[in-house]
Amino acid sequence: MSDESLSRGERTRETILDAARQLFIQQGYHGTSMRQIASQAGIALGSLYNHFPNKAEVFRVVFIDNHPYREIVPLLLTAEGDDIESFVRNAATRLLRSLDNRPGFLNLMFIELVEFNGAHISELFAAVFPQAMEIAQRMVRLGQGRLDTIPPPILIRSFLGLFFSYYMSGLILDPVASPEFSEGALDQFIDIYLHGILVD
């Protein structure tokens, strides 16, 4: 939505959420106060409370609005490929590119898991699950006659889980591990997803 189409109140709310996201990423949840959020947003503290009743609600909205799955799942719906192999390759590449464009999201995810015990995950799941199932159904269609009998929810969970772990392990290992950990790794992960690790 463009700035021109937003009301003044909506623009203020977006400014608050952007300020809060930056502060949560830099300082954590408990290290950030409502006063700091208001100051970073350039508004009075009272104005902040007109938009959000408390800091927990600010975080909830920041987490739901900024989780990469909100962007990744619709992006995967547009992945290219006329067969299961090319679709998985294109979808995995798109997923990883999207994660690279959101470097601060891991901070928000860890705050959610550690400080909120995953309290907002169900809301996020409800928002993205229907589209995620569309991706799984497309994979089933593209793999017709070749795909093992895997329930579509497990198919998409395994896809997101494997390539998210690829991204996470790369962040941790690539700076310190030998080149063997990263050379050709994406192609190998894609091959493992499609064919497993056992020789037929």
C-alpha positions as YAML, in Angstrom:
chain: A
units: angstrom
residues:
- id: 1
  name: MET
  ca: [0.00, 0.00, 0.00]
- id: 2
  name: SER
  ca: [1.47, 3.40, -0.98]
- id: 3
  name: ASP
  ca: [1.93, 6.23, 1.52]
- id: 4
  name: GLU
  ca: [-0.56, 8.31, -0.48]
- id: 5
  name: SER
  ca: [-3.34, 5.78, 0.12]
- id: 6
  name: LEU
  ca: [-2.77, 5.63, 3.90]
- id: 7
  name: SER
  ca: [-4.58, 7.87, 6.33]
- id: 8
  name: ARG
  ca: [-2.56, 9.92, 8.82]
- id: 9
  name: GLY
  ca: [-3.36, 7.41, 11.56]
- id: 10
  name: GLU
  ca: [-2.30, 4.49, 9.38]
- id: 11
  name: ARG
  ca: [0.97, 6.24, 8.50]
- id: 12
  name: THR
  ca: [1.65, 6.85, 12.20]
- id: 13
  name: ARG
  ca: [0.93, 3.19, 12.95]
- id: 14
  name: GLU
  ca: [3.37, 2.08, 10.21]
- id: 15
  name: THR
  ca: [6.01, 4.45, 11.58]
- id: 16
  name: ILE
  ca: [5.53, 2.99, 15.07]
- id: 17
  name: LEU
  ca: [5.84, -0.58, 13.80]
- id: 18
  name: ASP
  ca: [8.96, 0.21, 11.79]
- id: 19
  name: ALA
  ca: [10.57, 1.90, 14.81]
- id: 20
  name: ALA
  ca: [9.61, -0.98, 17.09]
- id: 21
  name: ARG
  ca: [10.92, -3.59, 14.65]
- id: 22
  name: GLN
  ca: [14.31, -1.85, 14.50]
- id: 23
  name: LEU
  ca: [14.51, -1.56, 18.28]
- id: 24
  name: PHE
  ca: [13.43, -5.15, 18.93]
- id: 25
  name: ILE
  ca: [16.06, -6.39, 16.47]
- id: 26
  name: GLN
  ca: [18.80, -4.23, 17.98]
- id: 27
  name: GLN
  ca: [17.93, -4.42, 21.69]
- id: 28
  name: GLY
  ca: [15.59, -7.34, 22.19]
- id: 29
  name: TYR
  ca: [12.11, -7.24, 23.65]
- id: 30
  name: HIS
  ca: [12.94, -6.58, 27.29]
- id: 31
  name: GLY
  ca: [15.62, -4.07, 26.33]
- id: 32
  name: THR
  ca: [13.08, -1.94, 24.50]
- id: 33
  name: SER
  ca: [10.61, 0.35, 26.22]
- id: 34
  name: MET
  ca: [7.42, 1.98, 24.96]
- id: 35
  name: ARG
  ca: [9.12, 5.33, 25.55]
- id: 36
  name: GLN
  ca: [11.98, 4.33, 23.26]
- id: 37
  name: ILE
  ca: [9.55, 3.19, 20.57]
- id: 38
  name: ALA
  ca: [7.70, 6.51, 20.74]
- id: 39
  name: SER
  ca: [10.97, 8.45, 20.60]
- id: 40
  name: GLN
  ca: [12.26, 6.43, 17.63]
- id: 41
  name: ALA
  ca: [8.93, 6.95, 15.83]
- id: 42
  name: GLY
  ca: [9.05, 10.68, 16.54]
- id: 43
  name: ILE
  ca: [5.74, 10.77, 18.40]
- id: 44
  name: ALA
  ca: [4.56, 11.44, 21.95]
- id: 45
  name: LEU
  ca: [4.27, 8.48, 24.29]
- id: 46
  name: GLY
  ca: [0.53, 9.13, 24.65]
- id: 47
  name: SER
  ca: [0.11, 8.90, 20.88]
- id: 48
  name: LEU
  ca: [1.78, 5.48, 20.92]
- id: 49
  name: TYR
  ca: [-0.75, 4.27, 23.50]
- id: 50
  name: ASN
  ca: [-3.55, 5.52, 21.24]
- id: 51
  name: HIS
  ca: [-2.44, 2.92, 18.71]
- id: 52
  name: PHE
  ca: [-1.27, 0.05, 20.94]
- id: 53
  name: PRO
  ca: [-2.33, -0.78, 24.51]
- id: 54
  name: ASN
  ca: [1.05, -2.25, 25.51]
- id: 55
  name: LYS
  ca: [4.45, -3.40, 24.28]
- id: 56
  name: ALA
  ca: [3.36, -7.03, 23.97]
- id: 57
  name: GLU
  ca: [0.75, -6.02, 21.38]
- id: 58
  name: VAL
  ca: [3.33, -3.98, 19.49]
- id: 59
  name: PHE
  ca: [5.58, -7.04, 19.32]
- id: 60
  name: ARG
  ca: [2.72, -9.31, 18.25]
- id: 61
  name: VAL
  ca: [1.96, -7.12, 15.25]
- id: 62
  name: VAL
  ca: [5.64, -6.64, 14.38]
- id: 63
  name: PHE
  ca: [6.23, -10.41, 14.51]
- id: 64
  name: ILE
  ca: [3.17, -11.35, 12.44]
- id: 65
  name: ASP
  ca: [3.70, -8.61, 9.85]
- id: 66
  name: ASN
  ca: [7.45, -9.17, 9.45]
- id: 67
  name: HIS
  ca: [7.80, -12.94, 9.56]
- id: 68
  name: PRO
  ca: [9.34, -14.03, 6.24]
- id: 69
  name: TYR
  ca: [6.77, -16.78, 5.76]
- id: 70
  name: ARG
  ca: [4.24, -14.00, 5.10]
- id: 71
  name: GLU
  ca: [6.33, -13.11, 2.06]
- id: 72
  name: ILE
  ca: [7.82, -16.49, 1.22]
- id: 73
  name: VAL
  ca: [4.63, -18.51, 0.91]
- id: 74
  name: PRO
  ca: [2.99, -16.15, -1.65]
- id: 75
  name: LEU
  ca: [6.36, -15.96, -3.43]
- id: 76
  name: LEU
  ca: [6.50, -19.75, -3.72]
- id: 77
  name: LEU
  ca: [3.07, -19.72, -5.36]
- id: 78
  name: THR
  ca: [4.69, -17.92, -8.31]
- id: 79
  name: ALA
  ca: [7.70, -20.27, -8.53]
- id: 80
  name: GLU
  ca: [8.38, -21.50, -12.04]
- id: 81
  name: GLY
  ca: [8.72, -25.06, -13.24]
- id: 82
  name: ASP
  ca: [6.86, -27.51, -15.44]
- id: 83
  name: ASP
  ca: [8.11, -30.54, -13.51]
- id: 84
  name: ILE
  ca: [8.76, -31.30, -9.86]
- id: 85
  name: GLU
  ca: [12.56, -30.94, -10.14]
- id: 86
  name: SER
  ca: [12.56, -27.49, -11.76]
- id: 87
  name: PHE
  ca: [9.77, -26.28, -9.47]
- id: 88
  name: VAL
  ca: [11.60, -27.36, -6.28]
- id: 89
  name: ARG
  ca: [14.85, -25.80, -7.52]
- id: 90
  name: ASN
  ca: [13.16, -22.49, -8.37]
- id: 91
  name: ALA
  ca: [11.10, -22.46, -5.16]
- id: 92
  name: ALA
  ca: [14.14, -23.19, -2.97]
- id: 93
  name: THR
  ca: [16.14, -20.42, -4.65]
- id: 94
  name: ARG
  ca: [13.29, -17.95, -4.13]
- id: 95
  name: LEU
  ca: [12.91, -18.94, -0.48]
- id: 96
  name: LEU
  ca: [16.60, -18.45, 0.26]
- id: 97
  name: ARG
  ca: [16.74, -15.13, -1.58]
- id: 98
  name: SER
  ca: [13.80, -13.89, 0.46]
- id: 99
  name: LEU
  ca: [15.47, -14.96, 3.73]
- id: 100
  name: ASP
  ca: [18.66, -13.14, 2.71]
- id: 101
  name: ASN
  ca: [16.61, -9.96, 2.29]
- id: 102
  name: ARG
  ca: [15.35, -10.12, 5.91]
- id: 103
  name: PRO
  ca: [18.48, -10.29, 8.07]
- id: 104
  name: GLY
  ca: [16.73, -9.16, 11.27]
- id: 105
  name: PHE
  ca: [13.94, -11.69, 11.24]
- id: 106
  name: LEU
  ca: [15.94, -14.26, 13.22]
- id: 107
  name: ASN
  ca: [16.11, -11.83, 16.14]
- id: 108
  name: LEU
  ca: [12.31, -11.52, 16.07]
- id: 109
  name: MET
  ca: [11.93, -15.31, 15.80]
- id: 110
  name: PHE
  ca: [14.15, -15.94, 18.81]
- id: 111
  name: ILE
  ca: [12.27, -13.31, 20.84]
- id: 112
  name: GLU
  ca: [9.04, -15.06, 19.89]
- id: 113
  name: LEU
  ca: [10.33, -18.51, 20.85]
- id: 114
  name: VAL
  ca: [12.31, -17.60, 23.98]
- id: 115
  name: GLU
  ca: [10.36, -14.71, 25.49]
- id: 116
  name: PHE
  ca: [6.82, -15.53, 24.29]
- id: 117
  name: ASN
  ca: [7.08, -19.33, 24.13]
- id: 118
  name: GLY
  ca: [5.75, -19.28, 20.57]
- id: 119
  name: ALA
  ca: [2.46, -17.66, 21.65]
- id: 120
  name: HIS
  ca: [1.91, -16.02, 18.24]
- id: 121
  name: ILE
  ca: [2.86, -18.96, 16.02]
- id: 122
  name: SER
  ca: [-0.73, -20.22, 15.77]
- id: 123
  name: GLU
  ca: [-1.86, -16.85, 14.37]
- id: 124
  name: LEU
  ca: [0.97, -16.89, 11.84]
- id: 125
  name: PHE
  ca: [0.16, -20.51, 10.92]
- id: 126
  name: ALA
  ca: [-3.50, -19.67, 10.33]
- id: 127
  name: ALA
  ca: [-2.48, -16.82, 8.03]
- id: 128
  name: VAL
  ca: [-0.08, -18.79, 5.82]
- id: 129
  name: PHE
  ca: [-1.36, -22.40, 5.96]
- id: 130
  name: PRO
  ca: [-4.02, -22.14, 3.21]
- id: 131
  name: GLN
  ca: [-1.49, -20.78, 0.71]
- id: 132
  name: ALA
  ca: [1.14, -23.28, 1.86]
- id: 133
  name: MET
  ca: [-1.30, -26.07, 1.04]
- id: 134
  name: GLU
  ca: [-1.72, -24.64, -2.47]
- id: 135
  name: ILE
  ca: [2.03, -25.03, -2.93]
- id: 136
  name: ALA
  ca: [1.89, -28.63, -1.68]
- id: 137
  name: GLN
  ca: [-0.98, -29.42, -4.06]
- id: 138
  name: ARG
  ca: [1.04, -28.00, -6.95]
- id: 139
  name: MET
  ca: [3.96, -30.22, -5.98]
- id: 140
  name: VAL
  ca: [1.62, -33.21, -5.93]
- id: 141
  name: ARG
  ca: [0.36, -32.35, -9.43]
- id: 142
  name: LEU
  ca: [3.86, -31.81, -10.84]
- id: 143
  name: GLY
  ca: [5.10, -35.05, -9.29]
- id: 144
  name: GLN
  ca: [2.09, -37.13, -10.33]
- id: 145
  name: GLY
  ca: [3.08, -40.72, -10.96]
- id: 146
  name: ARG
  ca: [6.53, -40.17, -9.47]
- id: 147
  name: LEU
  ca: [5.85, -38.80, -6.00]
- id: 148
  name: ASP
  ca: [5.71, -41.05, -2.97]
- id: 149
  name: THR
  ca: [2.45, -41.05, -1.01]
- id: 150
  name: ILE
  ca: [3.32, -38.17, 1.32]
- id: 151
  name: PRO
  ca: [0.49, -36.14, 2.89]
- id: 152
  name: PRO
  ca: [0.55, -32.59, 1.43]
- id: 153
  name: PRO
  ca: [1.05, -30.94, 4.88]
- id: 154
  name: ILE
  ca: [4.18, -33.07, 5.40]
- id: 155
  name: LEU
  ca: [5.36, -32.33, 1.87]
- id: 156
  name: ILE
  ca: [5.34, -28.55, 2.45]
- id: 157
  name: ARG
  ca: [6.60, -28.85, 6.04]
- id: 158
  name: SER
  ca: [9.59, -30.90, 4.90]
- id: 159
  name: PHE
  ca: [10.31, -28.41, 2.09]
- id: 160
  name: LEU
  ca: [10.20, -25.35, 4.35]
- id: 161
  name: GLY
  ca: [12.05, -27.17, 7.14]
- id: 162
  name: LEU
  ca: [14.89, -28.49, 4.98]
- id: 163
  name: PHE
  ca: [15.64, -25.23, 3.21]
- id: 164
  name: PHE
  ca: [15.22, -23.14, 6.35]
- id: 165
  name: SER
  ca: [17.76, -25.43, 8.03]
- id: 166
  name: TYR
  ca: [20.02, -24.99, 4.99]
- id: 167
  name: TYR
  ca: [19.83, -21.23, 5.50]
- id: 168
  name: MET
  ca: [20.42, -21.44, 9.27]
- id: 169
  name: SER
  ca: [23.32, -23.88, 9.04]
- id: 170
  name: GLY
  ca: [24.90, -21.68, 6.37]
- id: 171
  name: LEU
  ca: [24.77, -18.66, 8.66]
- id: 172
  name: ILE
  ca: [26.46, -20.66, 11.41]
- id: 173
  name: LEU
  ca: [28.97, -22.78, 9.47]
- id: 174
  name: ASP
  ca: [29.95, -20.89, 6.33]
- id: 175
  name: PRO
  ca: [32.13, -18.31, 8.14]
- id: 176
  name: VAL
  ca: [34.06, -20.94, 10.12]
- id: 177
  name: ALA
  ca: [33.87, -24.28, 8.31]
- id: 178
  name: SER
  ca: [35.98, -25.61, 5.45]
- id: 179
  name: PRO
  ca: [34.77, -24.97, 1.87]
- id: 180
  name: GLU
  ca: [33.35, -28.51, 1.64]
- id: 181
  name: PHE
  ca: [30.45, -27.38, 3.83]
- id: 182
  name: SER
  ca: [29.28, -24.82, 1.29]
- id: 183
  name: GLU
  ca: [30.53, -25.75, -2.19]
- id: 184
  name: GLY
  ca: [27.57, -27.05, -4.17]
- id: 185
  name: ALA
  ca: [25.55, -27.37, -0.96]
- id: 186
  name: LEU
  ca: [22.29, -26.01, -2.34]
- id: 187
  name: ASP
  ca: [22.30, -28.46, -5.25]
- id: 188
  name: GLN
  ca: [22.97, -31.28, -2.80]
- id: 189
  name: PHE
  ca: [20.13, -30.19, -0.51]
- id: 190
  name: ILE
  ca: [17.75, -30.02, -3.46]
- id: 191
  name: ASP
  ca: [18.85, -33.49, -4.56]
- id: 192
  name: ILE
  ca: [18.34, -34.82, -1.02]
- id: 193
  name: TYR
  ca: [14.86, -33.30, -0.89]
- id: 194
  name: LEU
  ca: [13.90, -34.84, -4.22]
- id: 195
  name: HIS
  ca: [15.64, -38.23, -3.99]
- id: 196
  name: GLY
  ca: [16.72, -38.82, -0.38]
- id: 197
  name: ILE
  ca: [20.15, -39.99, 0.74]
- id: 198
  name: LEU
  ca: [19.90, -43.69, -0.09]
- id: 199
  name: VAL
  ca: [20.91, -45.29, -3.37]
- id: 200
  name: ASP
  ca: [17.94, -47.11, -4.96]
...
